[in-house]
């Protein structure tokens, strides 16, 4: 590798780890705040918060790594333009394509890593995070229920209120359970309750000495039952199809004929290509006049990334609902990025030829 290429790579690589570390810490802090709030409300077990945050960070790396690379290339080359170093080597006869070659050497292995993360790491992390959330919310774990608090499950509206929580015997004392439904609401009041079966698909609670109310939403067939011992089957959580789609393997998505599944597959397959082209796009976008400051182009760079990100998200939705055909589908965004990049390179080479005459 030539001296100029090594120098450009070092300038772009230097802020990469710092930028990625900052973005990861910010996202981790945001996720921790969200899930710690759920743990404080009694809807999520505190023991699983750390694991879920780790999985969420792994999922976010699919977006954080391309952003960090894109901004790092812009900042690194922006400094070279600001200090007139690019101007000096260009005056010495360096071809502008050598800048693209240097950045391509840095971006190619990162793009391959993003592709592997998107195809394998992201669905694995989604599956584990989704499973932890579902188990913690549907097992009715005594350990994370709080006494004298409305323990509300936002997924299905279930509410548990207990005067005392006896963790030694895994039971609730003086308990009220509200379990909503589409056609009927059920309300249970008893002296004691314990988890008889924590199966997420069919959770069973055994209640002692209490009253059960069944309130019909439409009609007047309400019921009231007094009991000494009663086993109730609580409403399981509804399956989140979006989460299950994101947790599915690429082989499962490829075998599916559903448009939403194909859109998800195309999203994963295009991440690495988009990362590579995005890093190359940062080169012409980072160009600035000497002594204007290395951050002078951050605003247009941010605007370009926002347009690319939302264009990909919009295309994914259009493919999912059939408004955009599978060909080109989500590949329309990297294709457009590649054409813009090619146009900028051709324009740059034309300018260099004119100046050299």
C-alpha positions as a Python dict, from the first residue, in 0.01 Angstrom:
ca = {
    (1, 'X'): (0, 0, 0),
    (2, 'X'): (136, 343, -95),
    (3, 'X'): (215, 620, 150),
    (4, 'X'): (-77, 844, 54),
    (5, 'X'): (-329, 562, 90),
    (6, 'X'): (-194, 468, 432),
    (7, 'X'): (-210, 830, 543),
    (8, 'X'): (-570, 878, 425),
    (9, 'X'): (-679, 552, 591),
    (10, 'X'): (-516, 651, 921),
    (11, 'X'): (-690, 991, 915),
    (12, 'X'): (-1029, 831, 850),
    (13, 'X'): (-973, 541, 1092),
    (14, 'X'): (-865, 757, 1385),
    (15, 'X'): (-1209, 908, 1461),
    (16, 'X'): (-1394, 587, 1366),
    (17, 'X'): (-1352, 402, 1695),
    (18, 'X'): (-1417, 719, 1896),
    (19, 'X'): (-1733, 795, 1697),
    (20, 'X'): (-1856, 436, 1721),
    (21, 'X'): (-1788, 428, 2095),
    (22, 'X'): (-1979, 752, 2153),
    (23, 'X'): (-2279, 642, 1947),
    (24, 'X'): (-2285, 300, 2118),
    (25, 'X'): (-2273, 455, 2467),
    (26, 'X'): (-2553, 698, 2381),
    (27, 'X'): (-2775, 423, 2245),
    (28, 'X'): (-2696, 190, 2538),
    (29, 'X'): (-2782, 466, 2786),
    (30, 'X'): (-3111, 535, 2607),
    (31, 'X'): (-3203, 164, 2602),
    (32, 'X'): (-3105, 116, 2966),
    (33, 'X'): (-3321, 410, 3071),
    (34, 'X'): (-3619, 266, 2886),
    (35, 'X'): (-3593, -88, 3023),
    (36, 'X'): (-3497, 20, 3374),
    (37, 'X'): (-3817, 225, 3371),
    (38, 'X'): (-4013, -89, 3283),
    (39, 'X'): (-3834, -277, 3561),
    (40, 'X'): (-3921, -1, 3809),
    (41, 'X'): (-4287, -26, 3704),
    (42, 'X'): (-4286, -400, 3768),
    (43, 'X'): (-4346, -502, 3406),
    (44, 'X'): (-3996, -634, 3342),
    (45, 'X'): (-3759, -839, 3555),
    (46, 'X'): (-3450, -634, 3657),
    (47, 'X'): (-3228, -940, 3601),
    (48, 'X'): (-3287, -936, 3224),
    (49, 'X'): (-3240, -563, 3167),
    (50, 'X'): (-2864, -588, 3109),
    (51, 'X'): (-2899, -877, 2864),
    (52, 'X'): (-3172, -700, 2668),
    (53, 'X'): (-2964, -380, 2646),
    (54, 'X'): (-2668, -581, 2512),
    (55, 'X'): (-2889, -740, 2246),
    (56, 'X'): (-3039, -404, 2153),
    (57, 'X'): (-2692, -252, 2112),
    (58, 'X'): (-2593, -542, 1887),
    (59, 'X'): (-2903, -479, 1677),
    (60, 'X'): (-2825, -107, 1657),
    (61, 'X'): (-2468, -169, 1534),
    (62, 'X'): (-2617, -238, 1191),
    (63, 'X'): (-2696, 135, 1176),
    (64, 'X'): (-2429, 276, 1410),
    (65, 'X'): (-2130, 127, 1224),
    (66, 'X'): (-2222, 277, 881),
    (67, 'X'): (-2294, 614, 1044),
    (68, 'X'): (-1963, 611, 1232),
    (69, 'X'): (-1771, 517, 917),
    (70, 'X'): (-1949, 780, 706),
    (71, 'X'): (-1889, 1062, 956),
    (72, 'X'): (-1530, 952, 1027),
    (73, 'X'): (-1437, 963, 658),
    (74, 'X'): (-1596, 1308, 629),
    (75, 'X'): (-1413, 1439, 938),
    (76, 'X'): (-1078, 1285, 843),
    (77, 'X'): (-1080, 1412, 486),
    (78, 'X'): (-1228, 1741, 601),
    (79, 'X'): (-913, 1800, 806),
    (80, 'X'): (-694, 1721, 507),
    (81, 'X'): (-887, 1967, 291),
    (82, 'X'): (-884, 2229, 568),
    (83, 'X'): (-505, 2205, 605),
    (84, 'X'): (-457, 2213, 224),
    (85, 'X'): (-292, 1869, 229),
    (86, 'X'): (-523, 1733, -41),
    (87, 'X'): (-449, 2042, -252),
    (88, 'X'): (-75, 1984, -211),
    (89, 'X'): (-76, 1618, -316),
    (90, 'X'): (-314, 1697, -603),
    (91, 'X'): (-71, 1965, -725),
    (92, 'X'): (201, 1699, -714),
    (93, 'X'): (0, 1494, -963),
    (94, 'X'): (-205, 1259, -743),
    (95, 'X'): (-519, 1128, -911),
    (96, 'X'): (-845, 1195, -721),
    (97, 'X'): (-926, 825, -762),
    (98, 'X'): (-655, 739, -511),
    (99, 'X'): (-869, 897, -237),
    (100, 'X'): (-1155, 668, -335),
    (101, 'X'): (-922, 370, -344),
    (102, 'X'): (-790, 444, 6),
    (103, 'X'): (-1138, 481, 154),
    (104, 'X'): (-1252, 168, -32),
    (105, 'X'): (-973, -32, 134),
    (106, 'X'): (-1098, 85, 475),
    (107, 'X'): (-1469, 49, 396),
    (108, 'X'): (-1470, -292, 225),
    (109, 'X'): (-1401, -513, 532),
    (110, 'X'): (-1637, -300, 740),
    (111, 'X'): (-1911, -342, 477),
    (112, 'X'): (-1857, -721, 480),
    (113, 'X'): (-1885, -716, 860),
    (114, 'X'): (-2208, -515, 842),
    (115, 'X'): (-2351, -768, 593),
    (116, 'X'): (-2266, -1057, 827),
    (117, 'X'): (-2411, -868, 1122),
    (118, 'X'): (-2730, -791, 932),
    (119, 'X'): (-2781, -1147, 803),
    (120, 'X'): (-2679, -1339, 1114),
    (121, 'X'): (-2608, -1124, 1421),
    (122, 'X'): (-2910, -894, 1408),
    (123, 'X'): (-3179, -1167, 1380),
    (124, 'X'): (-3005, -1369, 1652),
    (125, 'X'): (-3002, -1068, 1884),
    (126, 'X'): (-3365, -988, 1798),
    (127, 'X'): (-3471, -1346, 1875),
    (128, 'X'): (-3297, -1348, 2214),
    (129, 'X'): (-3415, -1002, 2316),
    (130, 'X'): (-3772, -1080, 2210),
    (131, 'X'): (-3767, -1409, 2399),
    (132, 'X'): (-3635, -1246, 2716),
    (133, 'X'): (-3900, -972, 2702),
    (134, 'X'): (-4180, -1219, 2638),
    (135, 'X'): (-4073, -1457, 2913),
    (136, 'X'): (-4026, -1180, 3166),
    (137, 'X'): (-4364, -1026, 3086),
    (138, 'X'): (-4568, -1344, 3054),
    (139, 'X'): (-4423, -1567, 3324),
    (140, 'X'): (-4569, -1341, 3595),
    (141, 'X'): (-4238, -1364, 3779),
    (142, 'X'): (-4299, -1288, 4147),
    (143, 'X'): (-3950, -1142, 4175),
    (144, 'X'): (-4030, -833, 3968),
    (145, 'X'): (-4384, -767, 4094),
    (146, 'X'): (-4405, -476, 4339),
    (147, 'X'): (-4637, -466, 4640),
    (148, 'X'): (-4897, -190, 4666),
    (149, 'X'): (-4831, -91, 4305),
    (150, 'X'): (-5027, -123, 3982),
    (151, 'X'): (-4807, -371, 3793),
    (152, 'X'): (-4930, -308, 3439),
    (153, 'X'): (-4829, -505, 3131),
    (154, 'X'): (-4852, -262, 2842),
    (155, 'X'): (-4853, -545, 2587),
    (156, 'X'): (-5196, -677, 2682),
    (157, 'X'): (-5328, -437, 2947),
    (158, 'X'): (-5309, -690, 3231),
    (159, 'X'): (-5285, -532, 3576),
    (160, 'X'): (-5187, -698, 3906),
    (161, 'X'): (-5222, -523, 4240),
    (162, 'X'): (-5110, -703, 4558),
    (163, 'X'): (-5103, -583, 4916),
    (164, 'X'): (-4804, -805, 4990),
    (165, 'X'): (-4561, -1007, 4777),
    (166, 'X'): (-4426, -1316, 4952),
    (167, 'X'): (-4119, -1420, 4754),
    (168, 'X'): (-4041, -1705, 4994),
    (169, 'X'): (-4359, -1890, 4894),
    (170, 'X'): (-4400, -1728, 4548),
    (171, 'X'): (-4745, -1600, 4638),
    (172, 'X'): (-4940, -1275, 4642),
    (173, 'X'): (-5153, -1170, 4938),
    (174, 'X'): (-5475, -969, 4909),
    (175, 'X'): (-5452, -952, 4531),
    (176, 'X'): (-5654, -791, 4251),
    (177, 'X'): (-5604, -903, 3887),
    (178, 'X'): (-5749, -721, 3588),
    (179, 'X'): (-5736, -915, 3261),
    (180, 'X'): (-5886, -740, 2959),
    (181, 'X'): (-6004, -896, 2635),
    (182, 'X'): (-6167, -808, 2305),
    (183, 'X'): (-6519, -915, 2406),
    (184, 'X'): (-6504, -957, 2784),
    (185, 'X'): (-6316, -810, 3079),
    (186, 'X'): (-6232, -1030, 3376),
    (187, 'X'): (-6164, -906, 3728),
    (188, 'X'): (-6040, -1130, 4009),
    (189, 'X'): (-6018, -1048, 4379),
    (190, 'X'): (-5878, -1299, 4631),
    (191, 'X'): (-5693, -1334, 4958),
    (192, 'X'): (-5405, -1523, 4801),
    (193, 'X'): (-5275, -1607, 4455),
    (194, 'X'): (-4980, -1801, 4323),
    (195, 'X'): (-4847, -1894, 3981),
    (196, 'X'): (-4961, -2249, 3907),
    (197, 'X'): (-4824, -2262, 3551),
    (198, 'X'): (-4594, -1987, 3411),
    (199, 'X'): (-4626, -2106, 3049),
    (200, 'X'): (-4626, -1785, 2837),
    (201, 'X'): (-4877, -1936, 2592),
    (202, 'X'): (-5123, -2029, 2869),
    (203, 'X'): (-5035, -1873, 3207),
    (204, 'X'): (-5237, -2019, 3496),
    (205, 'X'): (-5288, -1851, 3835),
    (206, 'X'): (-5433, -2035, 4135),
    (207, 'X'): (-5646, -1808, 4356),
    (208, 'X'): (-5790, -1876, 4702),
    (209, 'X'): (-6100, -1728, 4877),
    (210, 'X'): (-6221, -1456, 4648),
    (211, 'X'): (-6462, -1329, 4386),
    (212, 'X'): (-6445, -1340, 4005),
    (213, 'X'): (-6626, -1094, 3778),
    (214, 'X'): (-6681, -1143, 3406),
    (215, 'X'): (-6802, -826, 3232),
    (216, 'X'): (-6927, -851, 2875),
    (217, 'X'): (-6848, -551, 2654),
    (218, 'X'): (-7154, -590, 2434),
    (219, 'X'): (-7462, -723, 2610),
    (220, 'X'): (-7569, -786, 2967),
    (221, 'X'): (-7438, -1137, 3033),
    (222, 'X'): (-7214, -1034, 3321),
    (223, 'X'): (-7119, -1293, 3581),
    (224, 'X'): (-7010, -1289, 3943),
    (225, 'X'): (-6866, -1601, 4111),
    (226, 'X'): (-6748, -1649, 4465),
    (227, 'X'): (-6490, -1922, 4510),
    (228, 'X'): (-6270, -2093, 4766),
    (229, 'X'): (-6017, -2212, 4508),
    (230, 'X'): (-6002, -2117, 4141),
    (231, 'X'): (-5752, -2168, 3860),
    (232, 'X'): (-5769, -1895, 3598),
    (233, 'X'): (-5609, -1894, 3253),
    (234, 'X'): (-5486, -1546, 3180),
    (235, 'X'): (-5481, -1403, 2831),
    (236, 'X'): (-5141, -1471, 2666),
    (237, 'X'): (-4954, -1196, 2485),
    (238, 'X'): (-5041, -1154, 2121),
    (239, 'X'): (-4767, -1249, 1878),
    (240, 'X'): (-4576, -947, 1749),
    (241, 'X'): (-4540, -1030, 1379),
    (242, 'X'): (-4292, -748, 1316),
    (243, 'X'): (-4061, -871, 1592),
    (244, 'X'): (-4088, -1232, 1473),
    (245, 'X'): (-4006, -1122, 1116),
    (246, 'X'): (-3696, -936, 1233),
    (247, 'X'): (-3590, -1240, 1438),
    (248, 'X'): (-3634, -1483, 1147),
    (249, 'X'): (-3326, -1622, 972),
    (250, 'X'): (-3249, -1514, 618),
    (251, 'X'): (-3319, -1871, 501),
    (252, 'X'): (-3671, -1849, 647),
    (253, 'X'): (-3728, -1512, 482),
    (254, 'X'): (-3596, -1635, 149),
    (255, 'X'): (-3835, -1931, 153),
    (256, 'X'): (-4134, -1708, 230),
    (257, 'X'): (-4351, -1559, -44),
    (258, 'X'): (-4475, -1274, 178),
    (259, 'X'): (-4390, -923, 62),
    (260, 'X'): (-4303, -809, 414),
    (261, 'X'): (-4059, -1099, 452),
    (262, 'X'): (-3899, -1022, 116),
    (263, 'X'): (-3868, -656, 212),
    (264, 'X'): (-3694, -755, 536),
    (265, 'X'): (-3457, -985, 342),
    (266, 'X'): (-3369, -714, 91),
    (267, 'X'): (-3306, -471, 377),
    (268, 'X'): (-3052, -711, 530),
    (269, 'X'): (-2883, -794, 201),
    (270, 'X'): (-2840, -430, 100),
    (271, 'X'): (-2687, -305, 428),
    (272, 'X'): (-2328, -390, 337),
    (273, 'X'): (-2349, -239, -12),
    (274, 'X'): (-2509, 77, 125),
    (275, 'X'): (-2235, 104, 390),
    (276, 'X'): (-1962, 81, 126),
    (277, 'X'): (-2118, 337, -110),
    (278, 'X'): (-2202, 569, 180),
    (279, 'X'): (-1836, 579, 286),
    (280, 'X'): (-1732, 669, -71),
    (281, 'X'): (-1999, 939, -89),
    (282, 'X'): (-1839, 1106, 213),
    (283, 'X'): (-1532, 1189, 0),
    (284, 'X'): (-1688, 1451, -234),
    (285, 'X'): (-1917, 1569, 44),
    (286, 'X'): (-1619, 1640, 273),
    (287, 'X'): (-1453, 1873, 23),
    (288, 'X'): (-1417, 2224, 160),
    (289, 'X'): (-1209, 2533, 98),
    (290, 'X'): (-884, 2562, 300),
    (291, 'X'): (-911, 2712, 651),
    (292, 'X'): (-1291, 2691, 660),
    (293, 'X'): (-1279, 2428, 935),
    (294, 'X'): (-1301, 2051, 922),
    (295, 'X'): (-1665, 2056, 1040),
    (296, 'X'): (-1785, 2306, 779),
    (297, 'X'): (-1959, 2034, 574),
    (298, 'X'): (-2124, 1842, 860),
    (299, 'X'): (-2465, 1997, 795),
    (300, 'X'): (-2493, 1883, 431),
    (301, 'X'): (-2337, 1549, 525),
    (302, 'X'): (-2604, 1500, 793),
    (303, 'X'): (-2879, 1602, 551),
    (304, 'X'): (-2759, 1354, 287),
    (305, 'X'): (-2752, 1070, 539),
    (306, 'X'): (-3101, 1155, 663),
    (307, 'X'): (-3234, 1144, 306),
    (308, 'X'): (-3067, 805, 241),
    (309, 'X'): (-3188, 655, 569),
    (310, 'X'): (-3550, 762, 528),
    (311, 'X'): (-3549, 667, 160),
    (312, 'X'): (-3451, 313, 259),
    (313, 'X'): (-3718, 301, 528),
    (314, 'X'): (-3984, 428, 286),
    (315, 'X'): (-3882, 177, 18),
    (316, 'X'): (-3903, -104, 273),
    (317, 'X'): (-4260, -4, 357),
    (318, 'X'): (-4352, 28, -12),
    (319, 'X'): (-4213, -317, -92),
    (320, 'X'): (-4393, -462, 212),
    (321, 'X'): (-4732, -333, 101),
    (322, 'X'): (-4681, -409, -269),
    (323, 'X'): (-4656, -48, -389),
    (324, 'X'): (-4298, -102, -507),
    (325, 'X'): (-4206, -416, -706),
    (326, 'X'): (-3948, -656, -566),
    (327, 'X'): (-3724, -564, -857),
    (328, 'X'): (-3549, -334, -788),
    (329, 'X'): (-3719, -312, -446),
    (330, 'X'): (-3492, -183, -170),
    (331, 'X'): (-3195, -206, -406),
    (332, 'X'): (-3329, 114, -558),
    (333, 'X'): (-3160, 316, -281),
    (334, 'X'): (-2802, 181, -319),
    (335, 'X'): (-2849, 195, -696),
    (336, 'X'): (-2937, 565, -676),
    (337, 'X'): (-2646, 622, -435),
    (338, 'X'): (-2409, 451, -679),
    (339, 'X'): (-2528, 662, -972),
    (340, 'X'): (-2485, 984, -772),
    (341, 'X'): (-2136, 872, -667),
    (342, 'X'): (-2043, 789, -1026),
    (343, 'X'): (-2167, 1130, -1143),
    (344, 'X'): (-1960, 1306, -876),
    (345, 'X'): (-1647, 1111, -971),
    (346, 'X'): (-1691, 1189, -1342),
    (347, 'X'): (-1747, 1556, -1261),
    (348, 'X'): (-1439, 1565, -1039),
    (349, 'X'): (-1217, 1408, -1303),
    (350, 'X'): (-1347, 1651, -1564),
    (351, 'X'): (-1259, 1945, -1338),
    (352, 'X'): (-908, 1805, -1284),
    (353, 'X'): (-854, 1769, -1661),
    (354, 'X'): (-962, 2130, -1721),
    (355, 'X'): (-729, 2262, -1451),
    (356, 'X'): (-436, 2058, -1582),
    (357, 'X'): (-456, 2215, -1927),
}
